Amino acid sequence: MSLTVVGSIAFDSVRTPFGERDRMLGGSAVHFALAAGFFTRVHVVGPVGEDFGAAEMEVLVERGVETADVERVAGGETFFWRGHYEHDMNLAHTDDTRLNVFADFEPKLSDASRTADTLFLGNIQPDLQRRVRSECGAARLTALDSMNLWIETTRPSLVAAIAEVEVLLLNDAELRMLVSEPNLARAAAAAMALGPRVVVAKRGEYGAALFTPEVQFAIPGYLLEDVRDPTGAGDSFAGGFLGYLDGAAAYELDEDHLRRAMAFGSVMASFNVEDFGIERIRRLTHEEIGERLREFKRLSHFDEPQVPAGGGARTG
Amino acid sequence: MSLTVVGSIAFDSVRTPFGERDRMLGGSAVHFALAAGFFTRVHVVGPVGEDFGAAEMEVLVERGVETADVERVAGGETFFWRGHYEHDMNLAHTDDTRLNVFADFEPKLSDASRTADTLFLGNIQPDLQRRVRSECGAARLTALDSMNLWIETTRPSLVAAIAEVEVLLLNDAELRMLVSEPNLARAAAAAMALGPRVVVAKRGEYGAALFTPEVQFAIPGYLLEDVRDPTGAGDSFAGGFLGYLDGAAAYELDEDHLRRAMAFGSVMASFNVEDFGIERIRRLTHEEIGERLREFKRLSHFDEPQVPAGGGARTG
């Protein structure tokens, strides 16, 4: 079992009602890898600049993530994002985005990355996603994330990329936008018609929903009192989801494994938002993951009563 | 076991992307009673005008609802609401509201209504809710719904009304508004500090969440492909929730009963939105309720795996 992720490696400057951080380690590939690293061997593919130091690299290494394909671009600067959240933490406000080394990124995969069993195409330009996808011809499980920017500006490329993966993960609003269908279940069906066997709608604080032609699954969000920074929650979800599937060698995407993957994705996202950037996930343990998984199970558990026959209703 | 509901009885004219209806039977007390009527004996308290006919009354009677306290106001017209929904069915657009007989409504309760075990104060002016609450001194379980209008215009009265009930049900946005707290779990805690032992946040298509000092419970919404008209979904939820608790004589509000009540509330709301107004609930059967309850249980079920110890992560 091994998993390759391609995506952004970034410095994020973030302000929320609960504090702020300057140039903390972030990016879709980083959040994904640190979550998935609990479950399987992860290879990260992505560019950084000369400002990316040993301390940042060590965060990945200490989680056991393979960093051979983290490409250091001479003279370049690492992708940078500055944003803030108001009290409604569901909405990120972008104040500055500097692509830097990402502007000319051409993914180069080592043999180890290219031959991984599972491939996650993080949220980058769809033609880049397709190029990586074509290099990883042996992958047994492939998944893709994207965003409104690519739906609006490069939809044909994005649709072609989606057609080449088994699992599509998107925010629910972006899933609806992708297929111009406001009903989530119908939007998922329309997205499956583009190619993927599985569609996962990430719903922020409301949790996530999964659709296959046979299965509908929904998990509520964990009801946290302390959400300090939602940045990276979606990528942590994807990391828990795909990391679990790869670690369990569940390449057939059977229903039981998909349901558990949704639970692990939700667990990892719930930890991610408890602190800024990667701070919570960095200090997380397997024991805490298991404990929260049990809390998640309890969160929506009810035992199944008989329907009371009381009242004056006709029984049909 | 018996349950009294006070609230609006209305004619609704509704247009959605899936059709429209003119002057169909509606109102919070009606939607609530038709759902709760599957579980227990329901007494409806509310005013109607001379335009309210035998056919409308028969809809309540055929569900076994007690209509002795449906007050027909001579020369009056029934409360009327006209609204529409765009493709985003989470947002109702009000085009016309005519209080009519509701403008001068003074609740008059028969002995049977006054001595019910459970009381639901539907979304009406909070001073009216308090008057009904004071008349039903023997109620063992009391609950209240409200809306942004009363939070904005009569907050002190509403807070006083909330202090006098065991269960507060609100839309999640309104719960946050009530206590000026964007985090849902914190908002629920702040609302409990006003008096209620139980706070239920209704979350539209995302389901519902329940909070007590000891319990957090969340249930996702049913993933329906066909949502024709969401009008009354919240009241159908409340009807299933409280109707089940009263029918099961669960006046102690123990955790197991509360969890089941959330499931029955969600089941009734999911049926409500499948057709216009009361049309789906009117033709519903106990068998269908039991079937959907099992589907709801399956919707968010996962079996609990060991956390894979794979990957390179330190185990903490």
HADDOCK unambig.tbl for C-alpha pairs under 7 A between the chains (distance, minus, plus):
assign (segid A and resid 37 and name CA) (segid B and resid 311 and name CA) 5.20 0.50 0.50
assign (segid A and resid 37 and name CA) (segid B and resid 312 and name CA) 6.22 0.50 0.50
assign (segid A and resid 37 and name CA) (segid B and resid 313 and name CA) 5.88 0.50 0.50
assign (segid A and resid 38 and name CA) (segid B and resid 309 and name CA) 6.99 0.50 0.50
assign (segid A and resid 38 and name CA) (segid B and resid 310 and name CA) 6.53 0.50 0.50
assign (segid A and resid 38 and name CA) (segid B and resid 311 and name CA) 5.45 0.50 0.50
assign (segid A and resid 38 and name CA) (segid B and resid 312 and name CA) 6.94 0.50 0.50
assign (segid A and resid 38 and name CA) (segid B and resid 313 and name CA) 5.23 0.50 0.50
assign (segid A and resid 39 and name CA) (segid B and resid 308 and name CA) 5.59 0.50 0.50
assign (segid A and resid 39 and name CA) (segid B and resid 309 and name CA) 6.18 0.50 0.50
assign (segid A and resid 39 and name CA) (segid B and resid 310 and name CA) 4.70 0.50 0.50
assign (segid A and resid 39 and name CA) (segid B and resid 311 and name CA) 4.94 0.50 0.50
assign (segid A and resid 40 and name CA) (segid B and resid 310 and name CA) 4.76 0.50 0.50
assign (segid A and resid 40 and name CA) (segid B and resid 311 and name CA) 3.49 0.50 0.50
assign (segid A and resid 40 and name CA) (segid B and resid 312 and name CA) 6.98 0.50 0.50
assign (segid A and resid 41 and name CA) (segid B and resid 311 and name CA) 4.35 0.50 0.50
assign (segid A and resid 41 and name CA) (segid B and resid 312 and name CA) 6.12 0.50 0.50
assign (segid A and resid 62 and name CA) (segid B and resid 313 and name CA) 6.99 0.50 0.50
assign (segid A and resid 63 and name CA) (segid B and resid 312 and name CA) 5.74 0.50 0.50
assign (segid A and resid 63 and name CA) (segid B and resid 313 and name CA) 4.33 0.50 0.50
assign (segid A and resid 63 and name CA) (segid B and resid 314 and name CA) 6.34 0.50 0.50
assign (segid A and resid 64 and name CA) (segid B and resid 311 and name CA) 6.68 0.50 0.50
assign (segid A and resid 64 and name CA) (segid B and resid 312 and name CA) 3.76 0.50 0.50
assign (segid A and resid 64 and name CA) (segid B and resid 313 and name CA) 5.30 0.50 0.50
assign (segid A and resid 65 and name CA) (segid B and resid 312 and name CA) 6.61 0.50 0.50
assign (segid A and resid 87 and name CA) (segid B and resid 182 and name CA) 6.04 0.50 0.50
assign (segid A and resid 88 and name CA) (segid B and resid 182 and name CA) 6.29 0.50 0.50
assign (segid A and resid 182 and name CA) (segid B and resid 87 and name CA) 6.06 0.50 0.50
assign (segid A and resid 182 and name CA) (segid B and resid 88 and name CA) 6.27 0.50 0.50
assign (segid A and resid 183 and name CA) (segid B and resid 225 and name CA) 6.61 0.50 0.50
assign (segid A and resid 185 and name CA) (segid B and resid 223 and name CA) 6.03 0.50 0.50
assign (segid A and resid 185 and name CA) (segid B and resid 224 and name CA) 6.41 0.50 0.50
assign (segid A and resid 185 and name CA) (segid B and resid 225 and name CA) 5.28 0.50 0.50
assign (segid A and resid 186 and name CA) (segid B and resid 225 and name CA) 5.68 0.50 0.50
assign (segid A and resid 206 and name CA) (segid B and resid 206 and name CA) 6.29 0.50 0.50
assign (segid A and resid 216 and name CA) (segid B and resid 299 and name CA) 6.33 0.50 0.50
assign (segid A and resid 217 and name CA) (segid B and resid 299 and name CA) 4.89 0.50 0.50
assign (segid A and resid 217 and name CA) (segid B and resid 300 and name CA) 5.57 0.50 0.50
assign (segid A and resid 218 and name CA) (segid B and resid 220 and name CA) 6.14 0.50 0.50
assign (segid A and resid 218 and name CA) (segid B and resid 299 and name CA) 5.98 0.50 0.50
assign (segid A and resid 218 and name CA) (segid B and resid 300 and name CA) 5.19 0.50 0.50
assign (segid A and resid 219 and name CA) (segid B and resid 220 and name CA) 6.32 0.50 0.50
assign (segid A and resid 219 and name CA) (segid B and resid 300 and name CA) 5.55 0.50 0.50
assign (segid A and resid 220 and name CA) (segid B and resid 218 and name CA) 6.14 0.50 0.50
assign (segid A and resid 220 and name CA) (segid B and resid 219 and name CA) 6.32 0.50 0.50
assign (segid A and resid 220 and name CA) (segid B and resid 220 and name CA) 5.48 0.50 0.50
assign (segid A and resid 223 and name CA) (segid B and resid 185 and name CA) 6.01 0.50 0.50
assign (segid A and resid 224 and name CA) (segid B and resid 185 and name CA) 6.39 0.50 0.50
assign (segid A and resid 225 and name CA) (segid B and resid 183 and name CA) 6.59 0.50 0.50
assign (segid A and resid 225 and name CA) (segid B and resid 185 and name CA) 5.25 0.50 0.50
assign (segid A and resid 225 and name CA) (segid B and resid 186 and name CA) 5.65 0.50 0.50
assign (segid A and resid 247 and name CA) (segid B and resid 308 and name CA) 6.75 0.50 0.50
assign (segid A and resid 247 and name CA) (segid B and resid 310 and name CA) 6.12 0.50 0.50
assign (segid A and resid 259 and name CA) (segid B and resid 302 and name CA) 5.35 0.50 0.50
assign (segid A and resid 260 and name CA) (segid B and resid 302 and name CA) 5.67 0.50 0.50
assign (segid A and resid 260 and name CA) (segid B and resid 303 and name CA) 6.83 0.50 0.50
assign (segid A and resid 285 and name CA) (segid B and resid 315 and name CA) 5.60 0.50 0.50
assign (segid A and resid 285 and name CA) (segid B and resid 316 and name CA) 4.91 0.50 0.50
assign (segid A and resid 286 and name CA) (segid B and resid 307 and name CA) 6.97 0.50 0.50
assign (segid A and resid 286 and name CA) (segid B and resid 315 and name CA) 5.67 0.50 0.50
assign (segid A and resid 290 and name CA) (segid B and resid 307 and name CA) 5.93 0.50 0.50
assign (segid A and resid 299 and name CA) (segid B and resid 216 and name CA) 6.33 0.50 0.50
assign (segid A and resid 299 and name CA) (segid B and resid 217 and name CA) 4.89 0.50 0.50
assign (segid A and resid 299 and name CA) (segid B and resid 218 and name CA) 5.98 0.50 0.50
assign (segid A and resid 300 and name CA) (segid B and resid 217 and name CA) 5.58 0.50 0.50
assign (segid A and resid 300 and name CA) (segid B and resid 218 and name CA) 5.19 0.50 0.50
assign (segid A and resid 300 and name CA) (segid B and resid 219 and name CA) 5.54 0.50 0.50
assign (segid A and resid 302 and name CA) (segid B and resid 259 and name CA) 5.33 0.50 0.50
assign (segid A and resid 302 and name CA) (segid B and resid 260 and name CA) 5.67 0.50 0.50
assign (segid A and resid 303 and name CA) (segid B and resid 260 and name CA) 6.83 0.50 0.50
assign (segid A and resid 307 and name CA) (segid B and resid 286 and name CA) 6.97 0.50 0.50
assign (segid A and resid 307 and name CA) (segid B and resid 290 and name CA) 5.93 0.50 0.50
assign (segid A and resid 308 and name CA) (segid B and resid 39 and name CA) 5.61 0.50 0.50
assign (segid A and resid 308 and name CA) (segid B and resid 247 and name CA) 6.78 0.50 0.50
assign (segid A and resid 309 and name CA) (segid B and resid 39 and name CA) 6.22 0.50 0.50
assign (segid A and resid 310 and name CA) (segid B and resid 38 and name CA) 6.57 0.50 0.50
assign (segid A and resid 310 and name CA) (segid B and resid 39 and name CA) 4.74 0.50 0.50
assign (segid A and resid 310 and name CA) (segid B and resid 40 and name CA) 4.84 0.50 0.50
assign (segid A and resid 310 and name CA) (segid B and resid 247 and name CA) 6.17 0.50 0.50
assign (segid A and resid 311 and name CA) (segid B and resid 37 and name CA) 5.26 0.50 0.50
assign (segid A and resid 311 and name CA) (segid B and resid 38 and name CA) 5.47 0.50 0.50
assign (segid A and resid 311 and name CA) (segid B and resid 39 and name CA) 4.96 0.50 0.50
assign (segid A and resid 311 and name CA) (segid B and resid 40 and name CA) 3.52 0.50 0.50
assign (segid A and resid 311 and name CA) (segid B and resid 41 and name CA) 4.38 0.50 0.50
assign (segid A and resid 311 and name CA) (segid B and resid 64 and name CA) 6.70 0.50 0.50
assign (segid A and resid 312 and name CA) (segid B and resid 37 and name CA) 6.28 0.50 0.50
assign (segid A and resid 312 and name CA) (segid B and resid 38 and name CA) 6.98 0.50 0.50
assign (segid A and resid 312 and name CA) (segid B and resid 41 and name CA) 6.13 0.50 0.50
assign (segid A and resid 312 and name CA) (segid B and resid 63 and name CA) 5.78 0.50 0.50
assign (segid A and resid 312 and name CA) (segid B and resid 64 and name CA) 3.77 0.50 0.50
assign (segid A and resid 312 and name CA) (segid B and resid 65 and name CA) 6.65 0.50 0.50
assign (segid A and resid 313 and name CA) (segid B and resid 37 and name CA) 5.91 0.50 0.50
assign (segid A and resid 313 and name CA) (segid B and resid 38 and name CA) 5.26 0.50 0.50
assign (segid A and resid 313 and name CA) (segid B and resid 62 and name CA) 6.99 0.50 0.50
assign (segid A and resid 313 and name CA) (segid B and resid 63 and name CA) 4.33 0.50 0.50
assign (segid A and resid 313 and name CA) (segid B and resid 64 and name CA) 5.27 0.50 0.50
assign (segid A and resid 314 and name CA) (segid B and resid 63 and name CA) 6.32 0.50 0.50
assign (segid A and resid 315 and name CA) (segid B and resid 285 and name CA) 5.64 0.50 0.50
assign (segid A and resid 315 and name CA) (segid B and resid 286 and name CA) 5.71 0.50 0.50
assign (segid A and resid 316 and name CA) (segid B and resid 285 and name CA) 4.97 0.50 0.50
